[in-house]
């Protein structure tokens, strides 16, 4: 984040600027596709997006990258502490924490409801005890807090040309589509952590269970039954992208190139999994830098035109999710 972006957003207080910069660093480290797409936004919008995504990655790291000595109870206590600091800051309108100061400022500025942060932290806690999901309903409960609420949090920052209520469904669906794509891409990594983010009953319909997935992981081979099950999961995920796509036209014009770019690049991960013959056990589907830059470059002209002819969405637009 440049000083010009912070200036454009009217963020002048030194401590708050440092907090936004820290969130930007977290976002850049963990979300290459999202971070690249954010460059297509109006400068005044970028700090808030970095704050929200940076916070999400920070909390996720507490769960997924703890010290080897950390027990689930200790990690849960840390998440509880984060929650207490966050909600105290939201009530007070400020936070002394070097990450949460920017998050609180963004939430207050754009009217982001506390309940979206509550749902997010609940899903983060679920990762400490839940190792699998019996059916789609159970998985959706987790995904609501881990991904759908992120789409709802950023919606007032992106702005809409329709009613906020109309745009909420596609925004949540896009968050879900991104998360389901992550689940398919990261099967091996999640198995190594003892987790499976695919509905057990849907896998069972193809003769697949956790033991077979572990067998594939250990041997570096993809059983034909697993290939068929993953093809079914990819079809389900693509249907979620189709639900999300109409939401792009509902966004403020300056935000459409950003979200469209992120959707294009992330959905192509599914194409790569198919091209790899559904081998998610020995390789990680990753959209190359060249392809990411090509897609982003194509959107750059549209973004520049929108920024030249439109004002950035005003803070608080659609802020009653």
N, C-alpha and C positions, 0 to 999 in steps of 0.2 A: 504494500500500500504506500503510495507516495504521499508526501505532504499535501500535494495539490488535491488528492482525493479527500483527505481529511478536511482540508479547507473548504472544498466544494460541499461537503456534508455539514459544514458549520461546527466542526469539532475542534475546539481551540484549547481546552484545558490540558496541560501537559500530561498529567497522570492518565487522563482518559485517552489521550492519543497513544500513549504507550500501551495501554490495554488493547486498543484496536490493532496496533501493530503486532502484539503477541498473538491475537486471534488470527490475524492474517498469516502468520508463520505456521500456526497449527493447520490452517486450511491448506496452505501451499504444500505442506509436508505430506498430507494424507489424501488430498482430493485433487489429483492432477487434472482430471477432466473437468470437474466442477470449477476448479480454480481458473483454468484456461477460459472456460465459458464466461466466468465473471468479468473478464477483461472486456467483454462486449457490452457491458452495462454502462449507463451514465456514471461518471465518476462519483457523484453524490450517493449513488446506491451501493457502491461496492463495500464500504466499511461495514454496513449492517449485515450484508451477506456473509462477510468474513467472520463477524462476531457470532452469528448463529451457527455456521458450519464449524468454526473453530471450537465453539463450546461442545458441539456434538462429538467431534473427534476427541476432545480432551476427556470427556466423560467415558467414551468408548475405550480409550486407552487405559483408564483406571480399571476397567473390567478385563480387557484382553491382554494387557501387557504389564501385569503386576510383577513385583519381585517374586522370586521363587519361594520365598519364605512366607508370602502373604496367604493367609487362609481366607476362604469365602466370607467369614464373619468380619474379618478386618477390612476387606474390600467393600463389603456392604456398609460398614461403619463409615468408610471414606465417602461413599456415595451419599449416605445420609447427611454427612457434614456438608457436602457440596449443595445438597438440597436445602439445608437450613440456611446456608450463606446466601444462596440464590434468592429464596423467598423473603428472607429478611431484607435483602437489597431491593427487591421489587416493592416491598411495603414502604421502605424508606426512600426509595428513588435514587439510591447510590450504593456502591459496594467498594470496599477497600481491597478486594481480591484482584490481582493483576489480570485475570481472565474475565471474571464476572462483572467487572466494572463496565466493560463494553457491552456485555450481554444485557445487563440491566438497563443501560442507556438505550440500547436498541429496542428492547421490549417496551419500555415506557414511551419512547418516541413514536413507535408504530402501533401502539395499542395491542400488543400480542398478549393473549389471555394466559394467565398463570396455568390454567389446566393443560395447556399444550406442553409445558415444561414438566408438569406432574406426570403426564402420560409417558413422556420420554424417559424420565428417571425410573419409572416403574418397569419399563421394558429393559433398561440397563440392569436392574436388579434381577430380573428373570433370568438373565444369562448366567447368574451365579448358581442357580439351582436347577434350571430346566435344560435337559440334554436332548430332548426330542419333542415332536408335536404330533399328536395322534391323528389330527385331521386338519383340513383347511381352516376351519373355524378357529381352532386353537392357534394356528400359525398367524392368522389374520389379527388375532388379539395382540400378539407380540409385535407384528409389523405396524399396527396402528401407532404404537408409541415409539417404535424405533425409526420409522420412515414417513408414514403419512403425516405425522404432526410437523415434520420438517418442511414438507410442502406447504402446509398451512401457515407455518411461521414466516416463511419467506414471501408469501403471497402479498401482504400489504406493502412490502418493500418493492416488489416488482410492479405493483399497481395493476388495475384492471379497467377495462372499458365496459364491462358488464357489471351487474350487481355482484358483490362479494359472495353472496350465497350461491349464485350460479357457478362461480369459478371454483368454489371449494372442492367439489367432487373431482374434477379433473386434476386439481393440484394435489389432492391426496393420492389419487391413482398414480400420478407420476412418481411420487415418493415411493409408493409400493412397487412400481415397476423397476425402479432403480435397485431397491432392496432385493427383490426376487432375482434380479440379474446377478447381484453380488452373491446370493446364496448358491447359484449354479456355478459361477466362476470359482468360488472359494470352497467347494465341497471338501477338497483334500485338507486345506488348512483348518477348516472347522472340525473335521474328523480328528485331526491331531489334538484339538482342544476338547474332544469328547462330545461334540455337538453335531446334530443333523438338523438342518433347517428346511427339510422337505417333508410334506405330510406322510405319515406312515401308512395310512390306508391307501393313498394314491400310489405309493411305491409298491405296496403289497399286491395291487392289481396286476403288476408285471412280474411278480415273484421276487421282488427286491426287499431286503431288510437291511438293518444296520450291519449285520455280520457280513453280508455280501459286499456292501460298500467298503468295509474294512479290508476284506479280502482283495478287492480291486486296488485299494490304496497300498497295501503291503506288497503286492506283486507287480504294481505298475501296469495293470491290464484292466480293460473295461469290458466286463461281461456283457454279452448281447442283451440280456434282460435289463441291465442298467442302461444301455444305450437307448432301448425303447422307452424306459421310464423317464430318462432325461429329455428325450424328444417330446414326450407328453408334457413335461414341466416347461419346456421352452414354448410350446404352443400356448399353454396357460399364461405365461408371462407376456407373450406377444399380444394376447387379448387384453391384458391390462394396459399395455402401451396404447392400444387402439382406443381404450376408454379415456386415456389421458390426452391424446392428441388434440381434440377440439379445444382444450384449454389454452393452447398457445394463442389462438385468435382472440381469446378473452383477455389476454394480458395487454398492458400498456404497450404501444408500439416499440418503445425503446428497450423493452425487456424481451420481446419475442426472439430476436436473434440469439440471445444468451440461452434461453430455455430450449429453443429448437436445436441448437448445437449440442447441448448436453444430451438431449433425447436421441439425436442421431448417433452420436458416438457411443453412448451407453448401450443402445439397442444393438449396435454392431457387435458387441461382445457375444451375443447369442449366435450371430452368424459365424463368428470365429470358433465357438464351441462346436458347431455343426461341421465346419471345415476340418476341425481336429478330430473328427469321428467320435465326438463326445468324450474325448480323453480329457477329463478334468483331474486326473490323478497324478500325472507326470508333467503336465504343462499347465500354465495359467494363461487363459485367454486374455490378451492385452492388445488394445488398439495402439498401433505404432505411432511414434511421434510425428512421422510424416503425414499419416492419415489425419491425425488430430489437427495439425496445422493447416492441412488442405481444407478441412471442413470449417475450421475457424476463420480462415482467410476468406472463404466464400461468404461467410456471414458478416465479415467486417464491414463491407461496403453498405450492407443493409443497416447495420448498427450505426455507422457514421451518418448515414442519411437521416435515420430516425432521431439521432441526437442533435443534428443540425436544425431539424424542423420542429422538434417537440421538446417541451420542458420535461425534466425528470418528474416521476410521480411524486406528489406531495406526501410528506410524512403523515401517516395516519389514514391514508386511503384504504378503505376496506379493512380497517383494523379491528373488526369485531367478529373474529372467526368463532 
